[in-house]
Amino acid sequence: MRAQFFDCLDQLVKLVSIARESTTVFRDKKGCNIEEVMEELHSIDGVNFDNTLHTFAIEFFCARSKR
């Protein structure tokens, strides 16, 4: 009985993980996921990794609503 319980629990955890991964992408508007936003940021001339603007943008764009 205990083994069955843990098997069911493992399956539940896997299903929740899969569902979470698949819906995370769909919550972002087109062109607004973090990878796309950071790619756009890095394409701007003068924005370097040691730049104050770069540091600010990373913190700012962590919030989905601000992308």
mmCIF file as Biopython writes it, N, C-alpha, C and O atoms, coordinates in Angstrom:
data_model
#
loop_
_atom_site.group_PDB
_atom_site.id
_atom_site.type_symbol
_atom_site.label_atom_id
_atom_site.label_alt_id
_atom_site.label_comp_id
_atom_site.label_asym_id
_atom_site.label_entity_id
_atom_site.label_seq_id
_atom_site.pdbx_PDB_ins_code
_atom_site.Cartn_x
_atom_site.Cartn_y
_atom_site.Cartn_z
_atom_site.occupancy
_atom_site.B_iso_or_equiv
_atom_site.auth_seq_id
_atom_site.auth_asym_id
_atom_site.pdbx_PDB_model_num
ATOM 1   N N  . MET A ? 1  ? 0.821  -1.191 0.000   1.0 0.0 1  A 1 
ATOM 2   C CA . MET A ? 1  ? 0.000  0.000  0.000   1.0 0.0 1  A 1 
ATOM 3   C C  . MET A ? 1  ? 0.870  1.261  0.000   1.0 0.0 1  A 1 
ATOM 4   O O  . MET A ? 1  ? 0.579  2.225  -0.709  1.0 0.0 1  A 1 
ATOM 5   N N  . ARG A ? 2  ? 1.923  1.243  0.791   1.0 0.0 2  A 1 
ATOM 6   C CA . ARG A ? 2  ? 2.819  2.394  0.883   1.0 0.0 2  A 1 
ATOM 7   C C  . ARG A ? 2  ? 3.517  2.641  -0.451  1.0 0.0 2  A 1 
ATOM 8   O O  . ARG A ? 2  ? 3.660  3.786  -0.880  1.0 0.0 2  A 1 
ATOM 9   N N  . ALA A ? 3  ? 3.946  1.579  -1.096  1.0 0.0 3  A 1 
ATOM 10  C CA . ALA A ? 3  ? 4.619  1.708  -2.391  1.0 0.0 3  A 1 
ATOM 11  C C  . ALA A ? 3  ? 3.669  2.295  -3.437  1.0 0.0 3  A 1 
ATOM 12  O O  . ALA A ? 3  ? 4.082  3.123  -4.250  1.0 0.0 3  A 1 
ATOM 13  N N  . GLN A ? 4  ? 2.421  1.882  -3.424  1.0 0.0 4  A 1 
ATOM 14  C CA . GLN A ? 4  ? 1.428  2.415  -4.358  1.0 0.0 4  A 1 
ATOM 15  C C  . GLN A ? 4  ? 1.208  3.907  -4.122  1.0 0.0 4  A 1 
ATOM 16  O O  . GLN A ? 4  ? 1.092  4.687  -5.068  1.0 0.0 4  A 1 
ATOM 17  N N  . PHE A ? 5  ? 1.153  4.285  -2.869  1.0 0.0 5  A 1 
ATOM 18  C CA . PHE A ? 5  ? 0.973  5.692  -2.525  1.0 0.0 5  A 1 
ATOM 19  C C  . PHE A ? 5  ? 2.113  6.533  -3.089  1.0 0.0 5  A 1 
ATOM 20  O O  . PHE A ? 5  ? 1.874  7.580  -3.690  1.0 0.0 5  A 1 
ATOM 21  N N  . PHE A ? 6  ? 3.345  6.082  -2.899  1.0 0.0 6  A 1 
ATOM 22  C CA . PHE A ? 6  ? 4.492  6.838  -3.382  1.0 0.0 6  A 1 
ATOM 23  C C  . PHE A ? 6  ? 4.567  6.847  -4.910  1.0 0.0 6  A 1 
ATOM 24  O O  . PHE A ? 6  ? 5.015  7.826  -5.506  1.0 0.0 6  A 1 
ATOM 25  N N  . ASP A ? 7  ? 4.129  5.759  -5.540  1.0 0.0 7  A 1 
ATOM 26  C CA . ASP A ? 7  ? 4.072  5.743  -7.002  1.0 0.0 7  A 1 
ATOM 27  C C  . ASP A ? 7  ? 3.072  6.778  -7.511  1.0 0.0 7  A 1 
ATOM 28  O O  . ASP A ? 7  ? 3.360  7.513  -8.455  1.0 0.0 7  A 1 
ATOM 29  N N  . CYS A ? 8  ? 1.903  6.831  -6.885  1.0 0.0 8  A 1 
ATOM 30  C CA . CYS A ? 8  ? 0.888  7.824  -7.267  1.0 0.0 8  A 1 
ATOM 31  C C  . CYS A ? 8  ? 1.393  9.239  -7.021  1.0 0.0 8  A 1 
ATOM 32  O O  . CYS A ? 8  ? 1.177  10.131 -7.842  1.0 0.0 8  A 1 
ATOM 33  N N  . LEU A ? 9  ? 2.051  9.443  -5.914  1.0 0.0 9  A 1 
ATOM 34  C CA . LEU A ? 9  ? 2.598  10.755 -5.595  1.0 0.0 9  A 1 
ATOM 35  C C  . LEU A ? 9  ? 3.646  11.170 -6.621  1.0 0.0 9  A 1 
ATOM 36  O O  . LEU A ? 9  ? 3.662  12.323 -7.051  1.0 0.0 9  A 1 
ATOM 37  N N  . ASP A ? 10 ? 4.512  10.258 -7.013  1.0 0.0 10 A 1 
ATOM 38  C CA . ASP A ? 10 ? 5.523  10.543 -8.042  1.0 0.0 10 A 1 
ATOM 39  C C  . ASP A ? 10 ? 4.867  10.924 -9.364  1.0 0.0 10 A 1 
ATOM 40  O O  . ASP A ? 10 ? 5.308  11.859 -10.032 1.0 0.0 10 A 1 
ATOM 41  N N  . GLN A ? 11 ? 3.819  10.206 -9.740  1.0 0.0 11 A 1 
ATOM 42  C CA . GLN A ? 11 ? 3.117  10.505 -10.993 1.0 0.0 11 A 1 
ATOM 43  C C  . GLN A ? 11 ? 2.469  11.889 -10.935 1.0 0.0 11 A 1 
ATOM 44  O O  . GLN A ? 11 ? 2.497  12.633 -11.915 1.0 0.0 11 A 1 
ATOM 45  N N  . LEU A ? 12 ? 1.897  12.226 -9.805  1.0 0.0 12 A 1 
ATOM 46  C CA . LEU A ? 12 ? 1.270  13.529 -9.631  1.0 0.0 12 A 1 
ATOM 47  C C  . LEU A ? 12 ? 2.291  14.652 -9.761  1.0 0.0 12 A 1 
ATOM 48  O O  . LEU A ? 12 ? 2.040  15.658 -10.423 1.0 0.0 12 A 1 
ATOM 49  N N  . VAL A ? 13 ? 3.433  14.473 -9.130  1.0 0.0 13 A 1 
ATOM 50  C CA . VAL A ? 13 ? 4.492  15.482 -9.209  1.0 0.0 13 A 1 
ATOM 51  C C  . VAL A ? 13 ? 4.953  15.651 -10.650 1.0 0.0 13 A 1 
ATOM 52  O O  . VAL A ? 13 ? 5.165  16.778 -11.097 1.0 0.0 13 A 1 
ATOM 53  N N  . LYS A ? 14 ? 5.112  14.568 -11.378 1.0 0.0 14 A 1 
ATOM 54  C CA . LYS A ? 14 ? 5.530  14.639 -12.780 1.0 0.0 14 A 1 
ATOM 55  C C  . LYS A ? 14 ? 4.487  15.366 -13.620 1.0 0.0 14 A 1 
ATOM 56  O O  . LYS A ? 14 ? 4.838  16.204 -14.451 1.0 0.0 14 A 1 
ATOM 57  N N  . LEU A ? 15 ? 3.223  15.060 -13.416 1.0 0.0 15 A 1 
ATOM 58  C CA . LEU A ? 15 ? 2.162  15.706 -14.184 1.0 0.0 15 A 1 
ATOM 59  C C  . LEU A ? 15 ? 2.088  17.201 -13.914 1.0 0.0 15 A 1 
ATOM 60  O O  . LEU A ? 15 ? 1.906  17.991 -14.840 1.0 0.0 15 A 1 
ATOM 61  N N  . VAL A ? 16 ? 2.227  17.589 -12.671 1.0 0.0 16 A 1 
ATOM 62  C CA . VAL A ? 16 ? 2.199  19.008 -12.325 1.0 0.0 16 A 1 
ATOM 63  C C  . VAL A ? 16 ? 3.399  19.717 -12.945 1.0 0.0 16 A 1 
ATOM 64  O O  . VAL A ? 16 ? 3.265  20.834 -13.446 1.0 0.0 16 A 1 
ATOM 65  N N  . SER A ? 17 ? 4.553  19.090 -12.918 1.0 0.0 17 A 1 
ATOM 66  C CA . SER A ? 17 ? 5.751  19.692 -13.509 1.0 0.0 17 A 1 
ATOM 67  C C  . SER A ? 17 ? 5.583  19.882 -15.007 1.0 0.0 17 A 1 
ATOM 68  O O  . SER A ? 17 ? 5.933  20.935 -15.540 1.0 0.0 17 A 1 
ATOM 69  N N  . ILE A ? 18 ? 5.060  18.890 -15.681 1.0 0.0 18 A 1 
ATOM 70  C CA . ILE A ? 18 ? 4.853  18.979 -17.126 1.0 0.0 18 A 1 
ATOM 71  C C  . ILE A ? 18 ? 3.838  20.073 -17.445 1.0 0.0 18 A 1 
ATOM 72  O O  . ILE A ? 18 ? 4.050  20.866 -18.362 1.0 0.0 18 A 1 
ATOM 73  N N  . ALA A ? 19 ? 2.749  20.120 -16.701 1.0 0.0 19 A 1 
ATOM 74  C CA . ALA A ? 19 ? 1.722  21.137 -16.941 1.0 0.0 19 A 1 
ATOM 75  C C  . ALA A ? 19 ? 2.269  22.534 -16.705 1.0 0.0 19 A 1 
ATOM 76  O O  . ALA A ? 19 ? 1.964  23.457 -17.460 1.0 0.0 19 A 1 
ATOM 77  N N  . ARG A ? 20 ? 3.058  22.691 -15.686 1.0 0.0 20 A 1 
ATOM 78  C CA . ARG A ? 20 ? 3.617  24.016 -15.371 1.0 0.0 20 A 1 
ATOM 79  C C  . ARG A ? 20 ? 4.568  24.477 -16.465 1.0 0.0 20 A 1 
ATOM 80  O O  . ARG A ? 20 ? 4.539  25.642 -16.862 1.0 0.0 20 A 1 
ATOM 81  N N  . GLU A ? 21 ? 5.414  23.570 -16.958 1.0 0.0 21 A 1 
ATOM 82  C CA . GLU A ? 21 ? 6.357  23.924 -18.010 1.0 0.0 21 A 1 
ATOM 83  C C  . GLU A ? 21 ? 5.633  24.306 -19.295 1.0 0.0 21 A 1 
ATOM 84  O O  . GLU A ? 21 ? 6.047  25.237 -19.986 1.0 0.0 21 A 1 
ATOM 85  N N  . SER A ? 22 ? 4.571  23.605 -19.618 1.0 0.0 22 A 1 
ATOM 86  C CA . SER A ? 22 ? 3.875  23.874 -20.872 1.0 0.0 22 A 1 
ATOM 87  C C  . SER A ? 22 ? 3.053  25.151 -20.819 1.0 0.0 22 A 1 
ATOM 88  O O  . SER A ? 22 ? 2.867  25.780 -21.860 1.0 0.0 22 A 1 
ATOM 89  N N  . THR A ? 23 ? 2.555  25.564 -19.669 1.0 0.0 23 A 1 
ATOM 90  C CA . THR A ? 23 ? 1.737  26.774 -19.596 1.0 0.0 23 A 1 
ATOM 91  C C  . THR A ? 23 ? 2.563  28.030 -19.357 1.0 0.0 23 A 1 
ATOM 92  O O  . THR A ? 23 ? 2.082  29.130 -19.629 1.0 0.0 23 A 1 
ATOM 93  N N  . THR A ? 24 ? 3.766  27.907 -18.867 1.0 0.0 24 A 1 
ATOM 94  C CA . THR A ? 24 ? 4.600  29.075 -18.600 1.0 0.0 24 A 1 
ATOM 95  C C  . THR A ? 24 ? 4.857  29.857 -19.880 1.0 0.0 24 A 1 
ATOM 96  O O  . THR A ? 24 ? 4.800  31.087 -19.875 1.0 0.0 24 A 1 
ATOM 97  N N  . VAL A ? 25 ? 5.138  29.164 -20.968 1.0 0.0 25 A 1 
ATOM 98  C CA . VAL A ? 25 ? 5.420  29.818 -22.241 1.0 0.0 25 A 1 
ATOM 99  C C  . VAL A ? 25 ? 4.194  30.578 -22.727 1.0 0.0 25 A 1 
ATOM 100 O O  . VAL A ? 25 ? 4.329  31.664 -23.290 1.0 0.0 25 A 1 
ATOM 101 N N  . PHE A ? 26 ? 3.018  30.036 -22.523 1.0 0.0 26 A 1 
ATOM 102 C CA . PHE A ? 26 ? 1.797  30.638 -23.034 1.0 0.0 26 A 1 
ATOM 103 C C  . PHE A ? 26 ? 1.338  31.843 -22.218 1.0 0.0 26 A 1 
ATOM 104 O O  . PHE A ? 26 ? 0.473  32.590 -22.676 1.0 0.0 26 A 1 
ATOM 105 N N  . ARG A ? 27 ? 1.877  32.048 -21.052 1.0 0.0 27 A 1 
ATOM 106 C CA . ARG A ? 27 ? 1.495  33.207 -20.244 1.0 0.0 27 A 1 
ATOM 107 C C  . ARG A ? 27 ? 2.129  34.484 -20.765 1.0 0.0 27 A 1 
ATOM 108 O O  . ARG A ? 27 ? 1.612  35.573 -20.516 1.0 0.0 27 A 1 
ATOM 109 N N  . ASP A ? 28 ? 3.238  34.375 -21.484 1.0 0.0 28 A 1 
ATOM 110 C CA . ASP A ? 28 ? 3.901  35.551 -22.032 1.0 0.0 28 A 1 
ATOM 111 C C  . ASP A ? 28 ? 3.257  35.926 -23.362 1.0 0.0 28 A 1 
ATOM 112 O O  . ASP A ? 28 ? 2.899  35.059 -24.158 1.0 0.0 28 A 1 
ATOM 113 N N  . LYS A ? 29 ? 3.118  37.216 -23.588 1.0 0.0 29 A 1 
ATOM 114 C CA . LYS A ? 29 ? 2.637  37.683 -24.880 1.0 0.0 29 A 1 
ATOM 115 C C  . LYS A ? 29 ? 3.720  37.426 -25.915 1.0 0.0 29 A 1 
ATOM 116 O O  . LYS A ? 29 ? 4.897  37.301 -25.575 1.0 0.0 29 A 1 
ATOM 117 N N  . LYS A ? 30 ? 3.320  37.348 -27.179 1.0 0.0 30 A 1 
ATOM 118 C CA . LYS A ? 30 ? 4.279  37.103 -28.252 1.0 0.0 30 A 1 
ATOM 119 C C  . LYS A ? 30 ? 5.355  38.187 -28.244 1.0 0.0 30 A 1 
ATOM 120 O O  . LYS A ? 30 ? 5.051  39.380 -28.248 1.0 0.0 30 A 1 
ATOM 121 N N  . GLY A ? 31 ? 6.612  37.758 -28.232 1.0 0.0 31 A 1 
ATOM 122 C CA . GLY A ? 31 ? 7.730  38.683 -28.212 1.0 0.0 31 A 1 
ATOM 123 C C  . GLY A ? 31 ? 8.087  39.198 -26.832 1.0 0.0 31 A 1 
ATOM 124 O O  . GLY A ? 31 ? 8.967  40.047 -26.689 1.0 0.0 31 A 1 
ATOM 125 N N  . CYS A ? 32 ? 7.402  38.682 -25.805 1.0 0.0 32 A 1 
ATOM 126 C CA . CYS A ? 32 ? 7.611  39.211 -24.457 1.0 0.0 32 A 1 
ATOM 127 C C  . CYS A ? 32 ? 8.137  38.186 -23.462 1.0 0.0 32 A 1 
ATOM 128 O O  . CYS A ? 32 ? 8.126  38.444 -22.259 1.0 0.0 32 A 1 
ATOM 129 N N  . ASN A ? 33 ? 8.596  37.034 -23.931 1.0 0.0 33 A 1 
ATOM 130 C CA . ASN A ? 33 ? 9.180  36.124 -22.942 1.0 0.0 33 A 1 
ATOM 131 C C  . ASN A ? 33 ? 10.581 36.619 -22.618 1.0 0.0 33 A 1 
ATOM 132 O O  . ASN A ? 33 ? 11.157 37.409 -23.366 1.0 0.0 33 A 1 
ATOM 133 N N  . ILE A ? 34 ? 11.110 36.167 -21.536 1.0 0.0 34 A 1 
ATOM 134 C CA . ILE A ? 34 ? 12.373 36.723 -21.029 1.0 0.0 34 A 1 
ATOM 135 C C  . ILE A ? 34 ? 13.524 36.545 -22.017 1.0 0.0 34 A 1 
ATOM 136 O O  . ILE A ? 34 ? 14.380 37.423 -22.131 1.0 0.0 34 A 1 
ATOM 137 N N  . GLU A ? 35 ? 13.553 35.425 -22.727 1.0 0.0 35 A 1 
ATOM 138 C CA . GLU A ? 35 ? 14.626 35.200 -23.693 1.0 0.0 35 A 1 
ATOM 139 C C  . GLU A ? 35 ? 14.570 36.225 -24.826 1.0 0.0 35 A 1 
ATOM 140 O O  . GLU A ? 35 ? 15.594 36.779 -25.224 1.0 0.0 35 A 1 
ATOM 141 N N  . GLU A ? 36 ? 13.361 36.470 -25.340 1.0 0.0 36 A 1 
ATOM 142 C CA . GLU A ? 36 ? 13.211 37.430 -26.432 1.0 0.0 36 A 1 
ATOM 143 C C  . GLU A ? 36 ? 13.525 38.852 -25.989 1.0 0.0 36 A 1 
ATOM 144 O O  . GLU A ? 36 ? 14.162 39.612 -26.718 1.0 0.0 36 A 1 
ATOM 145 N N  . VAL A ? 37 ? 13.081 39.203 -24.809 1.0 0.0 37 A 1 
ATOM 146 C CA . VAL A ? 37 ? 13.325 40.550 -24.291 1.0 0.0 37 A 1 
ATOM 147 C C  . VAL A ? 37 ? 14.823 40.771 -24.070 1.0 0.0 37 A 1 
ATOM 148 O O  . VAL A ? 37 ? 15.349 41.829 -24.416 1.0 0.0 37 A 1 
ATOM 149 N N  . MET A ? 38 ? 15.503 39.796 -23.506 1.0 0.0 38 A 1 
ATOM 150 C CA . MET A ? 38 ? 16.938 39.952 -23.263 1.0 0.0 38 A 1 
ATOM 151 C C  . MET A ? 38 ? 17.722 39.967 -24.576 1.0 0.0 38 A 1 
ATOM 152 O O  . MET A ? 38 ? 18.726 40.669 -24.696 1.0 0.0 38 A 1 
ATOM 153 N N  . GLU A ? 39 ? 17.265 39.198 -25.550 1.0 0.0 39 A 1 
ATOM 154 C CA . GLU A ? 39 ? 17.912 39.233 -26.863 1.0 0.0 39 A 1 
ATOM 155 C C  . GLU A ? 39 ? 17.784 40.625 -27.481 1.0 0.0 39 A 1 
ATOM 156 O O  . GLU A ? 39 ? 18.739 41.152 -28.052 1.0 0.0 39 A 1 
ATOM 157 N N  . GLU A ? 40 ? 16.606 41.207 -27.361 1.0 0.0 40 A 1 
ATOM 158 C CA . GLU A ? 40 ? 16.377 42.567 -27.862 1.0 0.0 40 A 1 
ATOM 159 C C  . GLU A ? 40 ? 17.266 43.575 -27.122 1.0 0.0 40 A 1 
ATOM 160 O O  . GLU A ? 40 ? 17.863 44.456 -27.740 1.0 0.0 40 A 1 
ATOM 161 N N  . LEU A ? 41 ? 17.345 43.437 -25.805 1.0 0.0 41 A 1 
ATOM 162 C CA . LEU A ? 41 ? 18.192 44.328 -25.013 1.0 0.0 41 A 1 
ATOM 163 C C  . LEU A ? 41 ? 19.648 44.245 -25.458 1.0 0.0 41 A 1 
ATOM 164 O O  . LEU A ? 41 ? 20.316 45.268 -25.604 1.0 0.0 41 A 1 
ATOM 165 N N  . HIS A ? 42 ? 20.135 43.031 -25.672 1.0 0.0 42 A 1 
ATOM 166 C CA . HIS A ? 42 ? 21.536 42.851 -26.056 1.0 0.0 42 A 1 
ATOM 167 C C  . HIS A ? 42 ? 21.817 43.327 -27.474 1.0 0.0 42 A 1 
ATOM 168 O O  . HIS A ? 42 ? 22.975 43.525 -27.842 1.0 0.0 42 A 1 
ATOM 169 N N  . SER A ? 43 ? 20.771 43.514 -28.275 1.0 0.0 43 A 1 
ATOM 170 C CA . SER A ? 43 ? 20.979 43.992 -29.642 1.0 0.0 43 A 1 
ATOM 171 C C  . SER A ? 43 ? 21.139 45.515 -29.706 1.0 0.0 43 A 1 
ATOM 172 O O  . SER A ? 43 ? 21.496 46.053 -30.754 1.0 0.0 43 A 1 
ATOM 173 N N  . ILE A ? 44 ? 20.881 46.203 -28.609 1.0 0.0 44 A 1 
ATOM 174 C CA . ILE A ? 44 ? 20.987 47.662 -28.587 1.0 0.0 44 A 1 
ATOM 175 C C  . ILE A ? 44 ? 22.457 48.069 -28.449 1.0 0.0 44 A 1 
ATOM 176 O O  . ILE A ? 44 ? 23.161 47.608 -27.550 1.0 0.0 44 A 1 
ATOM 177 N N  . ASP A ? 45 ? 22.903 48.936 -29.354 1.0 0.0 45 A 1 
ATOM 178 C CA . ASP A ? 45 ? 24.288 49.423 -29.297 1.0 0.0 45 A 1 
ATOM 179 C C  . ASP A ? 45 ? 24.519 50.176 -27.995 1.0 0.0 45 A 1 
ATOM 180 O O  . ASP A ? 45 ? 23.682 50.973 -27.572 1.0 0.0 45 A 1 
ATOM 181 N N  . GLY A ? 46 ? 25.642 49.922 -27.372 1.0 0.0 46 A 1 
ATOM 182 C CA . GLY A ? 46 ? 26.013 50.633 -26.155 1.0 0.0 46 A 1 
ATOM 183 C C  . GLY A ? 46 ? 25.563 49.961 -24.871 1.0 0.0 46 A 1 
ATOM 184 O O  . GLY A ? 46 ? 25.953 50.394 -23.786 1.0 0.0 46 A 1 
ATOM 185 N N  . VAL A ? 47 ? 24.753 48.916 -24.964 1.0 0.0 47 A 1 
ATOM 186 C CA . VAL A ? 47 ? 24.333 48.198 -23.759 1.0 0.0 47 A 1 
ATOM 187 C C  . VAL A ? 47 ? 25.255 47.001 -23.586 1.0 0.0 47 A 1 
ATOM 188 O O  . VAL A ? 47 ? 25.220 46.056 -24.374 1.0 0.0 47 A 1 
ATOM 189 N N  . ASN A ? 48 ? 26.071 47.050 -22.557 1.0 0.0 48 A 1 
ATOM 190 C CA . ASN A ? 48 ? 27.036 45.990 -22.273 1.0 0.0 48 A 1 
ATOM 191 C C  . ASN A ? 48 ? 26.692 45.341 -20.940 1.0 0.0 48 A 1 
ATOM 192 O O  . ASN A ? 48 ? 25.914 45.889 -20.160 1.0 0.0 48 A 1 
ATOM 193 N N  . PHE A ? 49 ? 27.267 44.186 -20.685 1.0 0.0 49 A 1 
ATOM 194 C CA . PHE A ? 49 ? 26.980 43.466 -19.448 1.0 0.0 49 A 1 
ATOM 195 C C  . PHE A ? 49 ? 27.402 44.240 -18.203 1.0 0.0 49 A 1 
ATOM 196 O O  . PHE A ? 49 ? 26.808 44.061 -17.140 1.0 0.0 49 A 1 
ATOM 197 N N  . ASP A ? 50 ? 28.397 45.081 -18.313 1.0 0.0 50 A 1 
ATOM 198 C CA . ASP A ? 50 ? 28.844 45.847 -17.152 1.0 0.0 50 A 1 
ATOM 199 C C  . ASP A ? 50 ? 28.195 47.231 -17.091 1.0 0.0 50 A 1 
ATOM 200 O O  . ASP A ? 50 ? 28.577 48.062 -16.267 1.0 0.0 50 A 1 
ATOM 201 N N  . ASN A ? 51 ? 27.225 47.475 -17.953 1.0 0.0 51 A 1 
ATOM 202 C CA . ASN A ? 51 ? 26.538 48.757 -18.059 1.0 0.0 51 A 1 
ATOM 203 C C  . ASN A ? 51 ? 25.451 48.866 -16.995 1.0 0.0 51 A 1 
ATOM 204 O O  . ASN A ? 51 ? 24.775 47.880 -16.700 1.0 0.0 51 A 1 
ATOM 205 N N  . THR A ? 52 ? 25.276 50.050 -16.419 1.0 0.0 52 A 1 
ATOM 206 C CA . THR A ? 52 ? 24.234 50.284 -15.418 1.0 0.0 52 A 1 
ATOM 207 C C  . THR A ? 52 ? 22.848 50.053 -16.009 1.0 0.0 52 A 1 
ATOM 208 O O  . THR A ? 52 ? 21.967 49.519 -15.336 1.0 0.0 52 A 1 
ATOM 209 N N  . LEU A ? 53 ? 22.652 50.452 -17.262 1.0 0.0 53 A 1 
ATOM 210 C CA . LEU A ? 53 ? 21.369 50.235 -17.928 1.0 0.0 53 A 1 
ATOM 211 C C  . LEU A ? 53 ? 21.060 48.742 -18.048 1.0 0.0 53 A 1 
ATOM 212 O O  . LEU A ? 53 ? 19.915 48.327 -17.873 1.0 0.0 53 A 1 
ATOM 213 N N  . HIS A ? 54 ? 22.058 47.957 -18.340 1.0 0.0 54 A 1 
ATOM 214 C CA . HIS A ? 54 ? 21.879 46.505 -18.454 1.0 0.0 54 A 1 
ATOM 215 C C  . HIS A ? 54 ? 21.434 45.918 -17.124 1.0 0.0 54 A 1 
ATOM 216 O O  . HIS A ? 54 ? 20.509 45.108 -17.081 1.0 0.0 54 A 1 
ATOM 217 N N  . THR A ? 55 ? 22.078 46.316 -16.055 1.0 0.0 55 A 1 
ATOM 218 C CA . THR A ? 55 ? 21.721 45.821 -14.722 1.0 0.0 55 A 1 
ATOM 219 C C  . THR A ? 55 ? 20.296 46.219 -14.367 1.0 0.0 55 A 1 
ATOM 220 O O  . THR A ? 55 ? 19.531 45.403 -13.852 1.0 0.0 55 A 1 
ATOM 221 N N  . PHE A ? 56 ? 19.939 47.465 -14.637 1.0 0.0 56 A 1 
ATOM 222 C CA . PHE A ? 56 ? 18.583 47.931 -14.369 1.0 0.0 56 A 1 
ATOM 223 C C  . PHE A ? 56 ? 17.570 47.147 -15.199 1.0 0.0 56 A 1 
ATOM 224 O O  . PHE A ? 56 ? 16.539 46.727 -14.675 1.0 0.0 56 A 1 
ATOM 225 N N  . ALA A ? 57 ? 17.850 46.947 -16.477 1.0 0.0 57 A 1 
ATOM 226 C CA . ALA A ? 57 ? 16.917 46.256 -17.368 1.0 0.0 57 A 1 
ATOM 227 C C  . ALA A ? 57 ? 16.681 44.812 -16.926 1.0 0.0 57 A 1 
ATOM 228 O O  . ALA A ? 57 ? 15.554 44.321 -16.989 1.0 0.0 57 A 1 
ATOM 229 N N  . ILE A ? 58 ? 17.719 44.143 -16.487 1.0 0.0 58 A 1 
ATOM 230 C CA . ILE A ? 58 ? 17.556 42.767 -16.011 1.0 0.0 58 A 1 
ATOM 231 C C  . ILE A ? 58 ? 16.583 42.732 -14.839 1.0 0.0 58 A 1 
ATOM 232 O O  . ILE A ? 58 ? 15.667 41.910 -14.815 1.0 0.0 58 A 1 
ATOM 233 N N  . GLU A ? 59 ? 16.775 43.608 -13.883 1.0 0.0 59 A 1 
ATOM 234 C CA . GLU A ? 59 ? 15.879 43.645 -12.719 1.0 0.0 59 A 1 
ATOM 235 C C  . GLU A ? 59 ? 14.465 44.056 -13.130 1.0 0.0 59 A 1 
ATOM 236 O O  . GLU A ? 59 ? 13.487 43.505 -12.624 1.0 0.0 59 A 1 
ATOM 237 N N  . PHE A ? 60 ? 14.353 45.014 -14.037 1.0 0.0 60 A 1 
ATOM 238 C CA . PHE A ? 60 ? 13.056 45.519 -14.476 1.0 0.0 60 A 1 
ATOM 239 C C  . PHE A ? 60 ? 12.271 44.449 -15.231 1.0 0.0 60 A 1 
ATOM 240 O O  . PHE A ? 60 ? 11.086 44.242 -14.969 1.0 0.0 60 A 1 
ATOM 241 N N  . PHE A ? 61 ? 12.936 43.768 -16.170 1.0 0.0 61 A 1 
ATOM 242 C CA . PHE A ? 61 ? 12.251 42.791 -17.021 1.0 0.0 61 A 1 
ATOM 243 C C  . PHE A ? 61 ? 11.988 41.464 -16.330 1.0 0.0 61 A 1 
ATOM 244 O O  . PHE A ? 61 ? 11.341 40.596 -16.916 1.0 0.0 61 A 1 
ATOM 245 N N  . CYS A ? 62 ? 12.461 41.275 -15.116 1.0 0.0 62 A 1 
ATOM 246 C CA . CYS A ? 62 ? 12.116 40.060 -14.378 1.0 0.0 62 A 1 
ATOM 247 C C  . CYS A ? 62 ? 10.616 40.022 -14.095 1.0 0.0 62 A 1 
ATOM 248 O O  . CYS A ? 62 ? 10.040 38.942 -13.956 1.0 0.0 62 A 1 
ATOM 249 N N  . ALA A ? 63 ? 9.985  41.178 -14.010 1.0 0.0 63 A 1 
ATOM 250 C CA . ALA A ? 63 ? 8.540  41.242 -13.794 1.0 0.0 63 A 1 
ATOM 251 C C  . ALA A ? 63 ? 7.847  41.076 -15.153 1.0 0.0 63 A 1 
ATOM 252 O O  . ALA A ? 63 ? 8.035  41.896 -16.052 1.0 0.0 63 A 1 
ATOM 253 N N  . ARG A ? 64 ? 7.061  40.031 -15.296 1.0 0.0 64 A 1 
ATOM 254 C CA . ARG A ? 64 ? 6.382  39.740 -16.562 1.0 0.0 64 A 1 
ATOM 255 C C  . ARG A ? 64 ? 5.563  40.933 -17.050 1.0 0.0 64 A 1 
ATOM 256 O O  . ARG A ? 64 ? 5.511  41.187 -18.254 1.0 0.0 64 A 1 
ATOM 257 N N  . SER A ? 65 ? 4.931  41.660 -16.152 1.0 0.0 65 A 1 
ATOM 258 C CA . SER A ? 65 ? 4.069  42.774 -16.553 1.0 0.0 65 A 1 
ATOM 259 C C  . SER A ? 65 ? 4.847  43.943 -17.156 1.0 0.0 65 A 1 
ATOM 260 O O  . SER A ? 65 ? 4.255  44.803 -17.808 1.0 0.0 65 A 1 
ATOM 261 N N  . LYS A ? 66 ? 6.161  43.988 -16.948 1.0 0.0 66 A 1 
ATOM 262 C CA . LYS A ? 66 ? 6.961  45.112 -17.439 1.0 0.0 66 A 1 
ATOM 263 C C  . LYS A ? 66 ? 7.688  44.801 -18.745 1.0 0.0 66 A 1 
ATOM 264 O O  . LYS A ? 66 ? 8.395  45.651 -19.287 1.0 0.0 66 A 1 
ATOM 265 N N  . ARG A ? 67 ? 7.514  43.592 -19.241 1.0 0.0 67 A 1 
ATOM 266 C CA . ARG A ? 67 ? 8.178  43.243 -20.501 1.0 0.0 67 A 1 
ATOM 267 C C  . ARG A ? 67 ? 7.406  43.794 -21.650 1.0 0.0 67 A 1 
ATOM 268 O O  . ARG A ? 67 ? 7.798  43.610 -22.802 1.0 0.0 67 A 1 
#
